Amino acid sequence: MKKNNQFINGESTIIGAGTVVEGILKSSASMRIDGTVNGDITTEGVVVIATDGIVNGNITGADVKISGTVKGNIYASGKTELVSAGKLFGDIQTGSLTVDETAVFQGNCKMNSLNEEKKVEE
C-alpha cells in the first residue's frame, strides 16, 4: 500500500469548493476538503483540509494535513501537519506533529500512536 500526501490505494474523495456537507463522512479512501464539512470525518487514508476548507467536527485518519480551518479534535495514527495558513481549534492525538510558525493551534496535543493508546486503556 503506497501512501503520499493525498492518496492511498489510488482512491480519494474530494469535497469541492462551494460544497457544504452536513453529517458524518466515513470512507476507506483518502479525502481532500476544499468546501465545508459540518460533522465528523473518519477514514483509513489521508485527510487534507485545503486552504479554503472548513471542518466543524472531529477528524480521524492515517495522516492529517491542515491548510484551512478545523474546529474539532484530530486523531491521526501517523502524522499531523499544520501548515502556514492552517488553523486548528481543538486537541490532537497523533504519532508526530509539525506546526508551521504562522499556523494557529489552540488546544492540547498528545503524541503517540492510537494503537499504543488503545493498549494502555485495555
C-alpha positions in Angstrom: 0.0 0.0 0.0 1.6 3.3 -1.1 0.7 6.4 0.7 1.5 10.0 -0.2 0.1 13.4 0.8 -3.3 12.8 -0.9 -3.9 9.2 -1.9 -4.0 5.7 -0.5 -4.5 2.9 -3.0 -5.1 5.5 -5.7 -8.6 6.4 -4.4 -9.8 9.7 -3.0 -12.9 11.6 -2.0 -13.0 15.3 -2.8 -15.4 17.8 -1.3 -15.2 20.7 -3.8 -15.1 24.4 -3.1 -18.6 25.8 -2.5 -19.9 22.4 -1.3 -21.4 22.2 2.2 -21.8 18.7 3.7 -23.9 18.2 6.8 -23.4 14.9 8.7 -20.8 12.2 9.2 -18.3 11.3 6.5 -16.8 7.7 6.6 -14.6 6.3 3.9 -11.7 3.9 3.4 -10.3 6.3 0.8 -8.2 9.5 1.4 -10.1 12.8 1.5 -9.5 16.3 0.3 -11.8 19.0 1.7 -12.0 22.3 -0.3 -15.5 23.1 0.9 -17.2 22.9 4.3 -18.0 19.8 6.4 -20.2 20.2 9.4 -19.7 16.8 11.0 -17.1 14.2 11.8 -14.7 12.7 9.2 -13.4 9.2 9.6 -11.1 7.5 7.1 -8.4 4.9 6.8 -6.5 7.2 4.5 -5.0 10.7 4.5 -7.2 13.8 5.2 -6.2 17.1 3.5 -8.0 20.3 4.5 -7.2 22.7 1.7 -6.7 26.5 2.3 -10.4 27.3 1.8 -11.6 24.1 3.5 -13.5 24.3 6.8 -14.3 21.3 9.1 -16.6 21.7 12.1 -16.1 18.3 13.6 -13.6 15.7 14.6 -11.2 14.1 12.1 -9.8 10.6 12.3 -7.3 9.3 9.7 -3.9 7.9 9.0 -2.4 11.4 8.3 -4.0 14.8 8.6 -2.7 17.9 6.8 -4.5 21.2 7.7 -4.1 24.3 5.5 -7.7 25.5 6.2 -9.7 25.7 9.4 -10.7 22.9 11.7 -12.9 23.3 14.8 -12.7 19.8 16.4 -10.3 17.2 17.5 -7.7 15.3 15.4 -6.9 11.6 15.8 -4.1 10.6 13.4 -2.3 7.3 13.6 0.6 8.7 11.6 1.4 12.4 11.3 -0.4 15.7 11.6 0.7 18.8 9.8 -0.5 22.3 10.4 0.8 24.4 7.6 1.2 28.2 7.4 -2.5 29.1 6.7 -3.8 26.3 8.9 -6.0 26.9 11.9 -6.9 24.2 14.5 -9.2 24.9 17.4 -9.2 21.5 19.2 -7.0 18.7 20.6 -4.6 16.5 18.7 -3.7 12.8 19.3 -1.1 11.8 16.8 2.1 9.9 16.1 4.0 13.0 15.1 3.2 16.7 14.7 4.5 19.5 12.5 3.3 23.1 13.1 4.4 25.9 10.9 5.4 29.1 12.7 2.5 31.1 11.2 -0.2 28.4 11.8 -2.8 28.7 14.6 -3.2 25.9 17.1 -5.4 26.3 20.2 -5.7 23.0 22.1 -3.7 20.2 23.6 -1.5 17.6 21.9 -0.8 14.0 22.9 1.9 12.4 20.7 1.7 8.6 20.5 0.1 6.2 18.1 -3.6 5.4 18.5 -2.7 1.7 18.7 -0.5 2.4 21.8 -3.3 4.4 23.4 -5.8 1.6 22.9 -3.3 -0.9 24.5 -2.9 1.4 27.6 -6.7 1.7 28.1 -7.3 -2.2 27.9 
